[in-house]
Amino acid sequence: MIKNISENHVFFAGGLGEIGKHISLELLNNDIKLTILYSKEKDISEIQEFNEFGIKTIRVDYANIEQLRKVFFDNAIEGITNSLISLLGS
């Protein structure tokens, strides 16, 4: 079965970090729908830059499993593959 890569939605933990930004742009270049998760205060201009590309950014507490579960269920896209990439701790 051949699957179109653009039929994917990625939750990306750490997508605003140094390495994460580069990977985020590659995912966007491949038409992958992207939701970036972050935990620390970020420069608002960084977040606005991603939002201008239609990328949803969500601040989360990675230690709060219930909050993460809610974020995943509330923001998953029906009908396509939803997955998680994590660069936390890298």
N, C-alpha and C positions, 0 to 999 in steps of 0.2 A: 504494500500500500504506500503510495506516495502522498505525503502530506505537505501542504503549503505552509511554509514557516510563518507566514503572516497570520495564520490561524491560531496564534498563541498570545497569551497574556501573561506577562511576567511581573510578579511582585519582586522588587529588587531591594534587598536590605543592604545598605551601604552604597547605594547608587549615587550619592552626592560626594563621596570621597574622591581622592586623587585618581585611583585606578577605576573606581566605579563610574566616574564621569565618562571616561573613554569607552567603557563597555556599554554604558547607557546609550551613547551616540551610535555605537555599532548596532545595537538592538533596534534603535529607531531607523537606521539606514536600511534595515531588513524588514521594515514595516511591522515590527512586533509591538503590540500594545503594551504599555509600560506603566506601572505604578511604583513609584520610589518610596521606600520606607526609610525614615531617618529618626534618630533619637535625640540628637543634641541640637542646641540652637545653631541655626545656620544663617548666613548672610541672606537677607530677604531677596536680594538681587539674584542670588544663585537659584533660589526656588522659583522666582518669577520667570527666569530664563527658561527653566524646564516647563513651567506651566504654559508659556507661550507656544511651545511645541505640542501642546495638548497632553502633556504628561501630568498625571495626578501625583501629588506628593502628600504623604501622610506622616505626621509625627507620631511615633509610637514609643511605648515603654517595652523593650524586648523581654523584660523580666515578667511582664504581665501576660500570661498565657491567654486569659479570657479576653483581654483587649485585642491581642493578635488574632485570635479565632474570629472575633467579631469583625475586625478589619478585613480578614480574608473572605468571610461569608458575605459581608455587605458590599464588597468591591469586586468579587469574582464576576467574570463575564460569562454568561450562559452560552452554551453552544460551541465554545472553543476550549482548548487546553489552557488551564491556569496552572502556573508553576511558581516556584520560589528560587531565586538565586540569592545567596548570602555571601558578602565579603566581610562580614563582621569579624573583627579581631585580626584582620589581615594587615 
